Amino acid sequence: MIRVVLPYHLRMLAQVGAEVQLDIPGPVTQRSVLDALESRYPMLRGTIRDHVTRQRRPMLRFFACTEDLSLESPDTPLPDAVASGAEPFFIIAAIAGG
């Protein structure tokens, strides 16, 4: 069971709590987690990744085990602590301003 923590605006859109749990068959990667998340919560399609390119939206970041994984390949396996459910996979809204 994979735990995913969503930012407030995505929680409200999906009408879920701060954390969702997903079953991921096969390797646990950013791509497999986001595919499962968008499959279970179709209203999130296009909010985390672009519809066409499937690239991460610029104002979102991905973290796991205190590491920023935003620039990692989507097919890189996530840390074992995330794959086992001990640690969550965080989707965090970036803050811009000046």
VOGU-3710 file (C-alpha; in Angstrom, 3 decimals, decimal comma):
1> mirvvlpyhl> 0,000/0,000/0,000  1,536/3,299/-1,129  0,747/6,470/0,817  0,463/9,719/-1,132  0,189/13,141/0,522  -1,534/15,758/-1,634  -1,486/19,563/-1,417  -4,641/21,298/-0,236  -5,987/22,315/-3,657  -5,718/18,751/-5,021
11> rmlaqvgaev> -7,306/17,315/-1,863  -10,291/19,617/-2,317  -10,593/18,723/-6,005  -10,473/14,981/-5,284  -12,529/15,360/-2,080  -10,072/13,326/0,010  -8,100/13,772/3,204  -4,457/14,789/3,366  -3,267/11,281/2,521  -4,551/8,664/0,091
21> qldipgpvtq> -3,539/5,022/-0,107  -3,016/3,216/-3,388  -2,276/-0,354/-4,411  0,461/-0,384/-7,030  1,000/-3,589/-9,002  4,571/-3,998/-10,168  7,470/-1,602/-9,626  6,773/1,502/-7,564  7,876/4,523/-9,604  6,648/8,098/-9,924
31> rsvldalesr> 4,877/7,079/-13,120  3,109/4,067/-11,572  2,038/6,083/-8,514  0,700/8,969/-10,607  -1,012/6,580/-13,042  -2,767/4,846/-10,124  -3,665/8,187/-8,524  -5,176/9,552/-11,747  -6,987/6,274/-12,384  -8,589/6,272/-8,931
41> ypmlrgtird> -9,251/10,028/-8,926  -9,917/10,985/-12,566  -10,596/14,608/-11,602  -6,847/14,929/-10,950  -5,912/14,136/-14,568  -4,069/17,080/-16,016  -3,520/18,754/-12,653  -0,290/16,969/-11,711  1,004/16,128/-15,189  0,342/17,669/-18,575
51> hvtrqrrpml> -2,367/15,786/-20,530  -0,236/15,372/-23,648  3,411/15,228/-22,562  2,760/13,557/-19,162  5,437/15,877/-17,714  5,162/17,218/-14,161  3,403/20,576/-13,904  5,957/23,311/-13,107  4,407/24,413/-9,802  4,395/20,920/-8,265
61> rffactedls> 7,295/19,062/-6,651  7,673/15,400/-5,663  9,380/14,360/-2,420  10,081/11,035/-0,727  12,244/10,312/2,316  13,235/14,015/2,546  14,619/13,954/-1,017  13,384/16,083/-3,903  12,579/13,637/-6,702  11,020/16,199/-9,032
71> lespdtplpd> 13,805/16,054/-11,601  14,297/12,279/-11,452  13,145/10,086/-14,312  9,490/9,064/-13,856  10,566/5,430/-14,210  13,201/5,474/-11,457  12,103/3,198/-8,592  10,997/5,086/-5,489  12,820/4,405/-2,184  12,017/1,115/-0,438
81> avasgaepff> 10,455/2,996/2,497  7,865/4,456/0,103  7,299/1,138/-1,686  6,642/-0,573/1,667  4,282/2,171/2,858  6,525/3,178/5,773  7,031/6,659/4,272  4,641/8,653/2,073  5,214/10,048/-1,402  4,621/13,810/-1,201
91> iiaaiagg> 3,191/15,977/-3,957  3,865/19,539/-2,870  2,667/22,785/-4,394  5,623/25,076/-5,047  5,451/28,659/-3,868  6,365/31,467/-6,233  6,769/35,086/-5,484  9,230/37,818/-5,064
//
